[in-house]
Each structure stands twice: as structure tokens, then as C-alpha cells.
Amino acid sequence: MESTGGSGIFIIKMAESFVHVTLHCLVVQTSAVYQLQRRVRTLREQLQRRDIHLDLLRRKLSLQEENGRVRSVLETERDEANLRLVDTGMQIALISYWLTPLVCGIGLVCKS
């Protein structure tokens, strides 16, 4: 019987050791899970900030493209207006050239 009592104590000690190791593993796993959850949360927040930043950059790029299109339209209108101005100036010079002899011919004061 004494040998049974000794092996019973041995079994109890082994069970206690098993429980201790199991609890330690559980604590380590729980700690690892907590650290991973924290890391996931941090990465999710970084991703959200980067998404917001990218969205703002897309909006800025869109505005710049829009401004470029508007600038291009305005430059085209300016160039067309300059061409009309040159054309109108040439028409005025041509009309003045043809009217000068007529005006001088009817006796109006002419500049020499």
C-alpha cells in the first residue's frame, strides 16, 4: 500500500505540474493574442489614416486637373481674343488706308 500511496502523490504532483504548465501556456497564449489584437488595431488605424490621406490626395489631384482644364480653356479664349484683336487692327488699318484718299478727296482735313 505504501507504494500505491507514493505513486498517488507522484500522480498528484504530475497533475499539479501539468496544470501549472497548462496555465502558463494559457497566460502566454492570452498575452500573445492580446499583443496581436493590439497590433491589428494599430495597423487598422494606420490603414485608415493612409486611406484618408490618399483620398485627400485624389481630391487635390482632381482639383488640379480641373484647374488645368479651366486654365487651358482660358488660355484658348485668350489666344482667340488676341487673334481677333490683331485681325480687327489689320481691318482698321486696311479701312483707314482705303478711306484716307476718299476723305482727302472730298475736302476734309487730312493729316500729312
Backbone as JSON Lines, residues from 0, in Angstrom:
{"i":0,"aa":"M","n":[0.79,-1.19,0.0],"ca":[0.0,0.0,0.0],"c":[0.84,1.26,0.0]}
{"i":1,"aa":"E","n":[1.93,1.16,0.65],"ca":[2.77,2.34,0.69],"c":[3.25,2.71,-0.7]}
{"i":2,"aa":"S","n":[3.52,1.72,-1.52],"ca":[3.96,2.04,-2.87],"c":[2.83,2.7,-3.66]}
{"i":3,"aa":"T","n":[1.56,2.32,-3.35],"ca":[0.42,2.95,-4.0],"c":[0.31,4.39,-3.55]}
{"i":4,"aa":"G","n":[0.58,4.62,-2.24],"ca":[0.5,5.99,-1.72],"c":[1.55,6.87,-2.34]}
{"i":5,"aa":"G","n":[2.73,6.33,-2.56],"ca":[3.81,7.09,-3.17],"c":[3.51,7.42,-4.61]}
{"i":6,"aa":"S","n":[2.94,6.45,-5.32],"ca":[2.62,6.71,-6.72],"c":[1.43,7.66,-6.83]}
{"i":7,"aa":"G","n":[0.54,7.63,-5.81],"ca":[-0.59,8.57,-5.8],"c":[-0.09,9.99,-5.65]}
{"i":8,"aa":"I","n":[0.88,10.17,-4.76],"ca":[1.47,11.52,-4.57],"c":[2.17,11.93,-5.86]}
{"i":9,"aa":"F","n":[2.86,10.97,-6.48],"ca":[3.55,11.25,-7.73],"c":[2.54,11.69,-8.81]}
{"i":10,"aa":"I","n":[1.43,11.02,-8.88],"ca":[0.39,11.35,-9.87],"c":[-0.18,12.73,-9.57]}
{"i":11,"aa":"I","n":[-0.39,13.03,-8.28],"ca":[-0.92,14.35,-7.89],"c":[0.1,15.43,-8.27]}
{"i":12,"aa":"K","n":[1.39,15.18,-7.99],"ca":[2.43,16.15,-8.33],"c":[2.5,16.34,-9.84]}
{"i":13,"aa":"M","n":[2.38,15.26,-10.6],"ca":[2.4,15.35,-12.06],"c":[1.19,16.14,-12.56]}
{"i":14,"aa":"A","n":[0.03,15.91,-11.95],"ca":[-1.19,16.64,-12.33],"c":[-1.03,18.12,-12.01]}
{"i":15,"aa":"E","n":[-0.48,18.44,-10.83],"ca":[-0.26,19.84,-10.47],"c":[0.73,20.49,-11.43]}
{"i":16,"aa":"S","n":[1.78,19.77,-11.77],"ca":[2.76,20.29,-12.73],"c":[2.11,20.51,-14.09]}
{"i":17,"aa":"F","n":[1.28,19.57,-14.53],"ca":[0.56,19.7,-15.79],"c":[-0.35,20.92,-15.77]}
{"i":18,"aa":"V","n":[-1.08,21.11,-14.67],"ca":[-1.97,22.26,-14.53],"c":[-1.14,23.55,-14.56]}
{"i":19,"aa":"H","n":[-0.01,23.57,-13.87],"ca":[0.84,24.76,-13.84],"c":[1.36,25.09,-15.25]}
{"i":20,"aa":"V","n":[1.85,24.08,-15.96],"ca":[2.36,24.29,-17.31],"c":[1.23,24.73,-18.23]}
{"i":21,"aa":"T","n":[0.06,24.11,-18.1],"ca":[-1.08,24.47,-18.93],"c":[-1.5,25.91,-18.66]}
{"i":22,"aa":"L","n":[-1.56,26.31,-17.39],"ca":[-1.91,27.69,-17.05],"c":[-0.88,28.66,-17.61]}
{"i":23,"aa":"H","n":[0.39,28.3,-17.48],"ca":[1.45,29.17,-18.02],"c":[1.29,29.32,-19.53]}
{"i":24,"aa":"C","n":[1.04,28.21,-20.24],"ca":[0.83,28.27,-21.69],"c":[-0.39,29.13,-22.02]}
{"i":25,"aa":"L","n":[-1.44,28.99,-21.21],"ca":[-2.65,29.77,-21.42],"c":[-2.36,31.26,-21.25]}
{"i":26,"aa":"V","n":[-1.58,31.6,-20.23],"ca":[-1.22,33.0,-19.99],"c":[-0.39,33.53,-21.15]}
{"i":27,"aa":"V","n":[0.58,32.73,-21.6],"ca":[1.42,33.15,-22.72],"c":[0.58,33.33,-23.97]}
{"i":28,"aa":"Q","n":[-0.32,32.39,-24.24],"ca":[-1.18,32.48,-25.43],"c":[-2.1,33.69,-25.32]}
{"i":29,"aa":"T","n":[-2.66,33.92,-24.13],"ca":[-3.55,35.07,-23.93],"c":[-2.78,36.36,-24.16]}
{"i":30,"aa":"S","n":[-1.55,36.42,-23.65],"ca":[-0.72,37.6,-23.85],"c":[-0.41,37.79,-25.33]}
{"i":31,"aa":"A","n":[-0.09,36.71,-26.01],"ca":[0.21,36.8,-27.44],"c":[-1.02,37.25,-28.23]}
{"i":32,"aa":"V","n":[-2.17,36.71,-27.86],"ca":[-3.41,37.11,-28.54],"c":[-3.68,38.59,-28.31]}
{"i":33,"aa":"Y","n":[-3.48,39.05,-27.08],"ca":[-3.7,40.47,-26.77],"c":[-2.75,41.34,-27.6]}
{"i":34,"aa":"Q","n":[-1.47,40.94,-27.66],"ca":[-0.49,41.71,-28.44],"c":[-0.86,41.73,-29.91]}
{"i":35,"aa":"L","n":[-1.31,40.6,-30.44],"ca":[-1.72,40.55,-31.84],"c":[-2.96,41.4,-32.1]}
{"i":36,"aa":"Q","n":[-3.9,41.38,-31.16],"ca":[-5.1,42.21,-31.31],"c":[-4.71,43.69,-31.31]}
{"i":37,"aa":"R","n":[-3.79,44.04,-30.44],"ca":[-3.33,45.43,-30.37],"c":[-2.62,45.81,-31.67]}
{"i":38,"aa":"R","n":[-1.82,44.9,-32.2],"ca":[-1.11,45.16,-33.45],"c":[-2.1,45.32,-34.61]}
{"i":39,"aa":"V","n":[-3.11,44.47,-34.65],"ca":[-4.14,44.57,-35.69],"c":[-4.85,45.92,-35.59]}
{"i":40,"aa":"R","n":[-5.19,46.34,-34.39],"ca":[-5.87,47.62,-34.19],"c":[-4.99,48.78,-34.66]}
{"i":41,"aa":"T","n":[-3.7,48.71,-34.32],"ca":[-2.77,49.75,-34.73],"c":[-2.64,49.8,-36.25]}
{"i":42,"aa":"L","n":[-2.51,48.63,-36.86],"ca":[-2.4,48.58,-38.32],"c":[-3.67,49.06,-39.0]}
{"i":43,"aa":"R","n":[-4.82,48.72,-38.42],"ca":[-6.09,49.17,-38.97],"c":[-6.18,50.69,-38.92]}
{"i":44,"aa":"E","n":[-5.74,51.29,-37.81],"ca":[-5.76,52.75,-37.67],"c":[-4.81,53.39,-38.68]}
{"i":45,"aa":"Q","n":[-3.62,52.8,-38.86],"ca":[-2.68,53.32,-39.85],"c":[-3.26,53.25,-41.25]}
{"i":46,"aa":"L","n":[-3.9,52.14,-41.55],"ca":[-4.53,51.97,-42.86],"c":[-5.62,53.01,-43.08]}
{"i":47,"aa":"Q","n":[-6.41,53.25,-42.05],"ca":[-7.48,54.24,-42.16],"c":[-6.89,55.63,-42.4]}
{"i":48,"aa":"R","n":[-5.81,55.97,-41.66],"ca":[-5.18,57.27,-41.87],"c":[-4.61,57.38,-43.28]}
{"i":49,"aa":"R","n":[-4.01,56.3,-43.77],"ca":[-3.46,56.33,-45.12],"c":[-4.56,56.42,-46.15]}
{"i":50,"aa":"D","n":[-5.67,55.73,-45.91],"ca":[-6.81,55.83,-46.83],"c":[-7.33,57.26,-46.88]}
{"i":51,"aa":"I","n":[-7.42,57.89,-45.72],"ca":[-7.89,59.28,-45.66],"c":[-6.89,60.17,-46.41]}
{"i":52,"aa":"H","n":[-5.6,59.94,-46.19],"ca":[-4.58,60.73,-46.86],"c":[-4.66,60.54,-48.37]}
{"i":53,"aa":"L","n":[-4.8,59.3,-48.81],"ca":[-4.91,59.03,-50.25],"c":[-6.16,59.68,-50.84]}
{"i":54,"aa":"D","n":[-7.25,59.65,-50.09],"ca":[-8.48,60.28,-50.56],"c":[-8.27,61.78,-50.74]}
{"i":55,"aa":"L","n":[-7.59,62.4,-49.76],"ca":[-7.31,63.83,-49.87],"c":[-6.39,64.13,-51.06]}
{"i":56,"aa":"L","n":[-5.4,63.26,-51.28],"ca":[-4.51,63.45,-52.43],"c":[-5.28,63.3,-53.75]}
{"i":57,"aa":"R","n":[-6.2,62.33,-53.79],"ca":[-7.02,62.17,-55.01],"c":[-7.86,63.41,-55.27]}
{"i":58,"aa":"R","n":[-8.45,63.95,-54.2],"ca":[-9.25,65.18,-54.36],"c":[-8.38,66.34,-54.84]}
{"i":59,"aa":"K","n":[-7.19,66.45,-54.27],"ca":[-6.28,67.53,-54.66],"c":[-5.89,67.37,-56.13]}
{"i":60,"aa":"L","n":[-5.58,66.15,-56.53],"ca":[-5.21,65.88,-57.92],"c":[-6.38,66.21,-58.85]}
{"i":61,"aa":"S","n":[-7.57,65.83,-58.44],"ca":[-8.76,66.11,-59.24],"c":[-8.95,67.62,-59.4]}
{"i":62,"aa":"L","n":[-8.76,68.36,-58.31],"ca":[-8.88,69.82,-58.39],"c":[-7.81,70.41,-59.29]}
{"i":63,"aa":"Q","n":[-6.58,69.88,-59.2],"ca":[-5.52,70.39,-60.05],"c":[-5.81,70.09,-61.52]}
{"i":64,"aa":"E","n":[-6.33,68.9,-61.79],"ca":[-6.69,68.57,-63.17],"c":[-7.8,69.48,-63.66]}
{"i":65,"aa":"E","n":[-8.79,69.73,-62.8],"ca":[-9.89,70.64,-63.15],"c":[-9.34,72.05,-63.42]}
{"i":66,"aa":"N","n":[-8.44,72.51,-62.54],"ca":[-7.84,73.83,-62.74],"c":[-7.04,73.87,-64.03]}
{"i":67,"aa":"G","n":[-6.36,72.77,-64.36],"ca":[-5.61,72.7,-65.61],"c":[-6.52,72.8,-66.81]}
{"i":68,"aa":"R","n":[-7.67,72.11,-66.73],"ca":[-8.64,72.19,-67.85],"c":[-9.18,73.61,-67.97]}
{"i":69,"aa":"V","n":[-9.52,74.21,-66.84],"ca":[-10.05,75.58,-66.86],"c":[-8.98,76.53,-67.4]}
{"i":70,"aa":"R","n":[-7.73,76.34,-66.95],"ca":[-6.64,77.18,-67.42],"c":[-6.46,77.02,-68.92]}
{"i":71,"aa":"S","n":[-6.56,75.81,-69.41],"ca":[-6.42,75.55,-70.83],"c":[-7.52,76.24,-71.63]}
{"i":72,"aa":"V","n":[-8.75,76.16,-71.13],"ca":[-9.87,76.82,-71.8],"c":[-9.66,78.33,-71.8]}
{"i":73,"aa":"L","n":[-9.22,78.88,-70.66],"ca":[-8.99,80.32,-70.58],"c":[-7.85,80.75,-71.5]}
{"i":74,"aa":"E","n":[-6.8,79.94,-71.59],"ca":[-5.69,80.28,-72.48],"c":[-6.15,80.25,-73.93]}
{"i":75,"aa":"T","n":[-6.99,79.29,-74.28],"ca":[-7.52,79.21,-75.64],"c":[-8.37,80.44,-75.94]}
{"i":76,"aa":"E","n":[-9.23,80.82,-75.01],"ca":[-10.07,82.0,-75.2],"c":[-9.22,83.26,-75.32]}
{"i":77,"aa":"R","n":[-8.15,83.34,-74.5],"ca":[-7.25,84.49,-74.56],"c":[-6.57,84.56,-75.93]}
{"i":78,"aa":"D","n":[-6.09,83.4,-76.4],"ca":[-5.42,83.37,-77.71],"c":[-6.38,83.77,-78.82]}
{"i":79,"aa":"E","n":[-7.61,83.27,-78.75],"ca":[-8.6,83.63,-79.76],"c":[-8.91,85.13,-79.72]}
{"i":80,"aa":"A","n":[-9.01,85.67,-78.49],"ca":[-9.27,87.11,-78.36],"c":[-8.09,87.92,-78.92]}
{"i":81,"aa":"N","n":[-6.87,87.46,-78.67],"ca":[-5.7,88.16,-79.22],"c":[-5.7,88.11,-80.75]}
{"i":82,"aa":"L","n":[-6.07,86.95,-81.3],"ca":[-6.15,86.85,-82.76],"c":[-7.22,87.77,-83.32]}
{"i":83,"aa":"R","n":[-8.38,87.83,-82.65],"ca":[-9.44,88.76,-83.11],"c":[-8.95,90.21,-83.02]}
{"i":84,"aa":"L","n":[-8.18,90.52,-81.99],"ca":[-7.66,91.87,-81.82],"c":[-6.69,92.22,-82.96]}
{"i":85,"aa":"V","n":[-5.81,91.29,-83.28],"ca":[-4.87,91.52,-84.38],"c":[-5.64,91.65,-85.69]}
{"i":86,"aa":"D","n":[-6.62,90.78,-85.9],"ca":[-7.42,90.82,-87.13],"c":[-8.18,92.14,-87.22]}
{"i":87,"aa":"T","n":[-8.77,92.56,-86.11],"ca":[-9.51,93.82,-86.09],"c":[-8.56,94.99,-86.36]}
{"i":88,"aa":"G","n":[-7.36,94.94,-85.78],"ca":[-6.37,96.0,-86.03],"c":[-5.98,96.07,-87.49]}
{"i":89,"aa":"M","n":[-5.83,94.89,-88.1],"ca":[-5.5,94.86,-89.53],"c":[-6.65,95.39,-90.37]}
{"i":90,"aa":"Q","n":[-7.87,95.06,-89.98],"ca":[-9.04,95.56,-90.72],"c":[-9.11,97.08,-90.59]}
{"i":91,"aa":"I","n":[-8.84,97.62,-89.38],"ca":[-8.87,99.07,-89.18],"c":[-7.8,99.74,-90.04]}
{"i":92,"aa":"A","n":[-6.6,99.14,-90.06],"ca":[-5.52,99.72,-90.87],"c":[-5.89,99.69,-92.35]}
{"i":93,"aa":"L","n":[-6.49,98.59,-92.8],"ca":[-6.88,98.47,-94.21],"c":[-7.98,99.48,-94.55]}
{"i":94,"aa":"I","n":[-8.97,99.58,-93.7],"ca":[-10.07,100.54,-93.95],"c":[-9.53,101.97,-93.93]}
{"i":95,"aa":"S","n":[-8.63,102.26,-92.98],"ca":[-8.03,103.6,-92.92],"c":[-7.24,103.88,-94.19]}
{"i":96,"aa":"Y","n":[-6.54,102.87,-94.68],"ca":[-5.75,103.04,-95.9],"c":[-6.66,103.38,-97.09]}
{"i":97,"aa":"W","n":[-7.81,102.69,-97.18],"ca":[-8.71,102.94,-98.3],"c":[-9.56,104.19,-98.11]}
{"i":98,"aa":"L","n":[-9.83,104.58,-96.87],"ca":[-10.65,105.76,-96.63],"c":[-9.86,107.06,-96.74]}
{"i":99,"aa":"T","n":[-8.58,107.04,-96.48],"ca":[-7.8,108.27,-96.47],"c":[-7.89,109.03,-97.8]}
{"i":100,"aa":"P","n":[-7.71,108.37,-98.94],"ca":[-7.83,109.13,-100.19],"c":[-9.25,109.65,-100.42]}
{"i":101,"aa":"L","n":[-10.24,108.92,-99.97],"ca":[-11.62,109.37,-100.16],"c":[-11.92,110.58,-99.31]}
{"i":102,"aa":"V","n":[-11.46,110.55,-98.06],"ca":[-11.72,111.67,-97.16],"c":[-10.97,112.9,-97.66]}
{"i":103,"aa":"C","n":[-9.74,112.71,-98.05],"ca":[-8.96,113.85,-98.54],"c":[-9.54,114.37,-99.89]}
{"i":104,"aa":"G","n":[-10.11,113.47,-100.66],"ca":[-10.66,113.84,-101.96],"c":[-11.91,114.69,-101.84]}
{"i":105,"aa":"I","n":[-12.67,114.58,-100.73],"ca":[-13.89,115.4,-100.6],"c":[-13.61,116.67,-99.85]}
{"i":106,"aa":"G","n":[-12.38,116.94,-99.51],"ca":[-12.02,118.22,-98.92],"c":[-11.97,118.24,-97.42]}
{"i":107,"aa":"L","n":[-12.07,117.14,-96.75],"ca":[-11.93,117.15,-95.3],"c":[-10.46,117.28,-94.93]}
{"i":108,"aa":"V","n":[-10.21,117.74,-93.73],"ca":[-8.84,117.98,-93.29],"c":[-8.12,116.63,-93.22]}
{"i":109,"aa":"C","n":[-6.97,116.54,-93.85],"ca":[-6.17,115.32,-93.88],"c":[-4.86,115.57,-93.18]}
{"i":110,"aa":"K","n":[-4.4,114.58,-92.53],"ca":[-3.1,114.64,-91.88],"c":[-2.06,114.2,-92.91]}
{"i":111,"aa":"S","n":[-0.97,114.92,-92.93],"ca":[0.04,114.57,-93.9],"c":[1.13,113.76,-93.31]}
